[in-house]
């Protein structure tokens, strides 16, 4: 079977290779991959390539159907439509694993980085990671449920978004747009999404999925515009979804008193923060990463009820052999969410 493989560390070093079809263990199922989303971490593996096993099949956002089952697997049948959590391996014994925070386990190995992932045709997955795709959701849409779960973890679990709150999202990439949608779905009063000139198409998607206001900070002053929209109070919750140092600094400036910033984007540079300003306004900063079982189930419920619009985010569906085109589109911000489909 063909696969998109990171073959060496460093920039690039990705190619299509033929690899063996995996053999499942007793507690695993063999998934026939139907769709696999391109994530920002995959782009990092392409641009930097310092955080993966070598060689490794990339991809961790995927949907598919059950093709085979190990002898100890119960509750599933061939043909079931599934999405999966990304935690291919955890220790199961540490305090984090035993208290439900297994996504933070030091021994964690994720699909597409620590072990072979979903940019291929078939994948062996522990049955305990599976979740059912609701009827009416296409496979490409279902592949987006994985990042939705991460955003549910950030917005619902790790933040305090209350009814009527003003939420500001910095960075209109797929994660930022999903943040805007989830915040709206759980009752935010107004949702503001900010981006740059090169994000114009994504800012248009933000409007389409229900953002109240978009701000092009290449042309408008973010602080002034947010204060205008909030009667001078600022945003109750700020989500930094770009990974930009400048965006994080700007986000601190637009927080309301007693406000919160949740960091979703992956920062690449250290940021100097004035703790006295945070103290004086009783503000908080919190990080959020990945997701767990309840987050997936809530993401699926939101999608099932129609409160999330996933299709507008999917701008390109490409066969895996066109992986380079997909990566180039995403890196140039000419695409929002790219989804690959297997060939063969």
Secondary structure, 3 states (H helix, E strand, C coil): CEEEEECCCCCCCEEEEECCCCCCCCCEEEEEEEEEECCHHHHHHHHCCCCCCCCEECCCEEEEEEEEECCCCCCCCCCCEEEECCEEECCCCCHHHHCCCHHHCCCCEEECCCECCCCCCEEEEEHHHEEECCCCCCHHHHHCHHHHHHHHHHHHHCCCCCCCCEEEEECCCHHHHHHHHHHHHCCCCEEEEEECHHHHHHHHHHHHCCCCEEEECCCCCHHHHHHHHCCCCCEEEEEECCCCHHHHHHHHHCEEEEEEEEECCCCCCCCCCCHHHHHHCCCEEEECCCCCHHHHHHHHHHHHCCCCCCHHHEEEEEEHHHHHHHHHHHHCCCCCEEEEECCC
